[in-house]
Amino acid sequence: MSVQVSPIDEVKTTPWSGGRSPFNVEYGKMMMWFFLLSDAFTFSSLLIAYGALRFSSSSWPAPDLVFQSVPGLLDSGAPLVFVGLMTFILILSSVTMVLAVEAGHRMAKKEVLWWMVATIIGGFTFLGCQALEWSHLHHEGFWWGHIPNMEELKHLFKGGNEASYGTYAQQFANLFFTITGFHGFHVFSGVIINIIITINVLLGTYQKRGSYLMIEKVGLYWHFVDLVWVFVFTFFYLV
């Protein structure tokens, strides 16, 4: 017995392809791409501002000296280990989202449900790790409008004019908490959306529609959030 697809989801015959003229894509999916494009401009502006300040300065807090702790385990000696774990968790959640989308194309409700739950767990875990990192940096003296004392700052720079350490450290702190906070808000929003979608999967909403296109739409948002983190990770932790 064939399933009648609702008009809102009747869009394609093969995975990831469109089906409506003149744009050859379903309306909701096209609007998601427009939203992601506008959001990309916002993140780009913030990262360009950070890059402009970073590369116009004579000195800057060294990432391997600032981020060398594993909150709750080590205070130092493990540069970029914790953020590497955070990045792995977020990328893994993107993989589970891909599997949820693929299961949706096969109308496999149980598989979609489990992969969505795994994605939600990955999102919450990432947010928990970010909260630990923020808490640790705050304990070290970094916050919006606040930095550690000069003696502690000297251990976070590699050369340069010590008189400028305070200025550059403050710029670093303000931009770090603003940009990672903005990204964290996106992750949190994505987790909430994923929970709502997962509840609908559990209720059989998309099974009745005959299409799991909504999983694909939220998947686009989730992949965007993961991609943005790659750039945030590169700018703050590697450069």
C-alpha positions as CSV (number, residue, x, y, z in Angstrom):
1,M,0.0,0.0,0.0
2,S,1.5,3.3,-1.1
3,V,1.7,6.3,1.3
4,Q,0.1,9.6,0.2
5,V,2.7,12.3,0.5
6,S,1.4,15.6,1.8
7,P,1.7,18.6,-0.6
8,I,4.1,20.4,1.7
9,D,6.6,17.5,1.3
10,E,6.0,16.4,-2.2
11,V,9.3,17.7,-3.7
12,K,11.7,15.1,-5.0
13,T,12.3,11.6,-6.4
14,T,15.9,11.1,-5.3
15,P,17.8,12.1,-2.1
16,W,18.8,15.8,-1.8
17,S,17.3,16.7,-5.2
18,G,14.7,19.3,-5.8
19,G,11.4,19.0,-7.7
20,R,9.6,22.3,-8.2
21,S,10.1,25.0,-10.7
22,P,11.3,27.7,-11.1
23,F,13.9,27.0,-8.3
24,N,13.9,23.2,-8.5
25,V,13.7,23.1,-4.7
26,E,11.0,22.8,-2.1
27,Y,10.0,26.2,-0.6
28,G,10.8,25.5,3.0
29,K,14.2,24.1,2.1
30,M,15.0,27.2,0.0
31,M,14.0,29.4,2.9
32,M,16.4,27.5,5.1
33,W,19.2,28.1,2.7
34,F,18.4,31.9,2.7
35,F,18.4,31.9,6.5
36,L,21.8,30.1,6.6
37,L,23.2,32.5,4.1
38,S,22.2,35.5,6.1
39,D,23.6,33.8,9.3
40,A,26.9,33.1,7.4
41,F,27.3,36.8,6.8
42,T,26.9,37.5,10.5
43,F,29.5,34.9,11.6
44,S,31.8,36.1,8.8
45,S,31.6,39.6,10.0
46,L,32.5,38.6,13.6
47,L,35.4,36.4,12.5
48,I,36.7,39.0,10.1
49,A,36.7,41.5,13.0
50,Y,38.6,39.1,15.1
51,G,41.1,38.4,12.3
52,A,41.6,42.1,11.7
53,L,42.4,42.7,15.3
54,R,44.5,39.6,15.7
55,F,46.8,40.1,12.7
56,S,47.1,43.9,13.3
57,S,48.4,43.4,16.8
58,S,52.1,43.0,17.8
59,S,51.3,40.3,20.2
60,W,48.3,38.1,21.1
61,P,47.4,35.5,23.8
62,A,48.9,32.2,22.5
63,P,46.1,29.5,22.1
64,D,48.3,26.7,23.3
65,L,49.0,28.6,26.5
66,V,45.4,29.9,27.1
67,F,43.6,26.6,26.3
68,Q,45.9,24.0,27.9
69,S,43.5,22.7,30.6
70,V,41.0,19.8,30.8
71,P,38.4,21.3,33.2
72,G,37.9,19.0,36.2
73,L,41.1,17.0,35.4
74,L,44.1,19.1,34.5
75,D,44.8,22.8,35.0
76,S,47.6,22.8,32.5
77,G,49.9,20.7,30.3
78,A,47.2,19.5,27.8
79,P,47.1,22.2,25.1
80,L,44.0,22.0,22.9
81,V,43.1,18.5,24.1
82,F,39.7,19.6,25.6
83,V,38.6,21.7,22.6
84,G,39.7,18.8,20.4
85,L,37.3,16.6,22.2
86,M,34.6,19.2,21.9
87,T,35.1,19.4,18.2
88,F,35.1,15.6,17.8
89,I,31.7,15.4,19.6
90,L,30.1,18.1,17.5
91,I,31.4,16.5,14.2
92,L,30.2,13.1,15.4
93,S,26.7,14.6,16.0
94,S,26.8,15.8,12.4
95,V,27.4,12.2,11.3
96,T,24.4,11.0,13.3
97,M,22.3,13.7,11.7
98,V,23.3,12.5,8.2
99,L,22.3,9.0,9.2
100,A,18.9,10.3,10.5
101,V,18.3,12.0,7.1
102,E,19.3,8.8,5.2
103,A,17.0,6.7,7.4
104,G,14.2,9.2,6.7
105,H,14.6,8.7,2.9
106,R,14.0,5.0,3.6
107,M,10.9,5.8,5.8
108,A,12.6,4.0,8.7
109,K,10.9,5.6,11.6
110,K,12.8,3.8,14.4
111,E,16.2,4.5,12.9
112,V,15.3,8.2,12.4
113,L,14.3,8.4,16.1
114,W,17.5,6.8,17.4
115,W,19.8,8.8,15.2
116,M,18.0,12.1,16.2
117,V,18.3,11.2,19.9
118,A,22.0,10.5,19.3
119,T,22.3,14.0,17.7
120,I,20.6,15.6,20.6
121,I,22.9,13.9,23.1
122,G,25.9,15.1,21.1
123,G,24.6,18.7,21.1
124,F,24.0,18.7,24.8
125,T,27.4,17.2,25.5
126,F,29.1,19.9,23.4
127,L,27.2,22.6,25.3
128,G,28.2,21.0,28.6
129,C,31.9,21.0,27.5
130,Q,31.6,24.7,26.4
131,A,30.1,25.6,29.8
132,L,33.0,23.9,31.5
133,E,35.5,25.8,29.3
134,W,33.8,29.1,30.0
135,S,33.7,28.4,33.7
136,H,37.4,27.6,33.7
137,L,38.4,30.7,31.8
138,H,36.2,32.8,34.1
139,H,38.0,31.3,37.0
140,E,41.3,32.2,35.4
141,G,40.2,35.8,35.2
142,F,38.8,36.1,31.6
143,W,35.4,37.6,31.0
144,W,33.7,40.4,29.1
145,G,35.5,43.6,30.3
146,H,37.8,41.6,32.6
147,I,41.2,40.0,32.3
148,P,43.8,38.3,34.6
149,N,46.4,40.5,36.3
150,M,49.6,41.4,34.5
151,E,51.7,38.7,36.2
152,E,49.4,36.0,34.9
153,L,49.1,37.5,31.5
154,K,52.8,37.3,31.0
155,H,52.5,33.5,30.9
156,L,49.9,33.7,28.1
157,F,52.0,35.7,25.6
158,K,55.0,34.7,23.5
159,G,57.0,37.9,23.1
160,G,55.8,41.4,22.1
161,N,55.5,44.6,24.1
162,E,54.3,43.8,27.6
163,A,52.7,47.2,27.9
164,S,50.1,46.1,25.3
165,Y,49.3,42.8,26.8
166,G,46.3,44.2,28.7
167,T,44.7,45.7,25.6
168,Y,45.1,42.7,23.4
169,A,44.0,40.3,26.1
170,Q,40.8,42.3,26.6
171,Q,40.1,42.3,22.9
172,F,40.7,38.5,22.8
173,A,38.4,37.9,25.8
174,N,35.6,40.1,24.5
175,L,35.6,38.5,21.1
176,F,36.1,35.0,22.3
177,F,33.0,35.0,24.6
178,T,30.9,36.9,22.1
179,I,31.7,34.6,19.1
180,T,31.7,31.3,21.0
181,G,28.6,32.4,22.9
182,F,26.8,33.3,19.6
183,H,27.7,29.9,18.2
184,G,26.7,28.2,21.5
185,F,23.3,29.9,21.2
186,H,22.9,28.4,17.7
187,V,23.8,25.0,19.0
188,F,21.3,25.3,21.9
189,S,18.6,26.5,19.4
190,G,19.4,23.5,17.2
191,V,19.1,21.1,20.1
192,I,15.7,22.5,21.0
193,I,14.5,22.3,17.4
194,N,15.9,18.7,17.2
195,I,13.9,17.8,20.3
196,I,10.7,19.1,18.8
197,I,11.3,17.3,15.5
198,T,12.2,14.1,17.4
199,I,8.9,14.3,19.3
200,N,7.1,14.6,16.0
201,V,9.0,11.6,14.7
202,L,7.9,9.7,17.8
203,L,4.3,10.7,17.2
204,G,4.4,9.5,13.6
205,T,3.8,13.0,12.1
206,Y,6.2,12.6,9.2
207,Q,5.3,8.9,8.7
208,K,1.7,10.0,8.1
209,R,2.9,12.8,5.7
210,G,4.8,10.2,3.8
211,S,8.0,12.2,3.9
212,Y,10.8,13.0,6.4
213,L,11.8,16.2,4.6
214,M,11.7,18.1,7.8
215,I,14.6,16.0,9.1
216,E,16.6,17.2,6.0
217,K,15.8,20.8,6.7
218,V,16.9,20.7,10.4
219,G,19.9,18.7,9.2
220,L,21.0,21.6,7.0
221,Y,20.9,23.9,10.0
222,W,22.8,21.4,12.2
223,H,25.5,20.9,9.5
224,F,25.8,24.7,9.2
225,V,26.4,25.0,13.0
226,D,29.1,22.3,12.8
227,L,30.8,24.0,9.8
228,V,30.9,27.4,11.6
229,W,32.6,25.7,14.5
230,V,35.4,24.6,12.2
231,F,36.1,28.2,11.4
232,V,35.7,29.3,15.1
233,F,38.1,26.5,16.1
234,T,40.6,27.6,13.5
235,F,40.5,31.3,14.3
236,F,40.6,31.0,18.1
237,Y,42.4,27.8,18.9
238,L,44.9,27.2,16.0
239,V,45.9,30.6,14.6
